[in-house]
Amino acid sequence: RASFQTFYSKANLVIGFTGSENQLVMKQYPKLGGTTTEFQTGTGTWTGANGNYQITVNIGGGEMKASATIANDQLTVTVEKLTLVFSREL
């Protein structure tokens, strides 16, 4: 668990609400099957409303689909059996 936290704590998710509507960029996402120093960036889209969303990210030569919820200034993203929690930064 500690190694996962180290790898994923560097991940950033930038979501566009205006201007680049429904677009997102995921930065510093660990490369699956890579070493501890390999990170990647991907772009994608989101759909949904009222705190429940679907996210699609093109990353690492493939497409990653996830569900997401927003509550208390935190975005919780679930990809298969992995859950990531992003805190809002102003």
N, C-alpha and C positions, 0 to 999 in steps of 0.2 A: 504494500500500500504506500509506503514512504517513497519508493522509487517512482510510482505513478504520479504522486503529488509533485515531486521534483520535475518530472518531464512536463506535465500539463500545467503547472503554475505559470509558465511563460506564455501560454496561449492567450491571444487577444482576439476578440470578435468585434468588428466595426460594422454597425448596422446603419444603413441610410433610410431616413424617414421622409426627407424632403430633398428635392433636387435629383437624387439618385434613388428614386422610389423603389422599394422592395429589393434593394441590392445589399450585399454584405461581402465583407472580406474577413477571412480567418487567417491570422498571422501567428507565426511561431508554434504551429501545431506539430507535435512529434511525428516523425515519419514512422509509420507502423512497420515493424520488422527491421528498423534501422538501428543505428547505435545511439548512445545517449546524447550525442551532439548534433544529430541530424534533425532539422526542423524544416517545415515547408509552409507555403502560403497558398491559399485557395480563394476563389471567388464563387459567389452563388446568389441565390434569391431566397426570399421568405414569403410566406402567405399566412393568413390567419387574422384574428382579431380577438379583442377582449381577454388578452393574457394567454391564449392558446395558439401556437404557431407550428408550421411545418417548415423546415429548413432543408435546402439542397445546396451542397457545396461541391464544386469540382476541385479536387485536390489529389495530388500524387498520381495523376493519370486516370483517376476513377471518379465516380460520383458517390458522395456520402449523403444519405438522407437521415434526418433526425427530427424528433418532436421537441418542442420547447414550450416552457411556461414562464411567465413573468409574475413575480410577487415580491413585494418589499424591496424594490430596487435590485433584485437579483434575477438573472436569466438562467434557468436550469435547462440544459440541453441533454437529451438522452439519445445515444447512438447505440443501438443493439443493447448490450449489457453495461455500457459505460455511461455514467452520468457526470457531466461537467457543470459547475456553477460559476457563472461570470458575475462579478460585482460591477455595478455602474460606476464609471469614473466621469467626473465633470470636467 
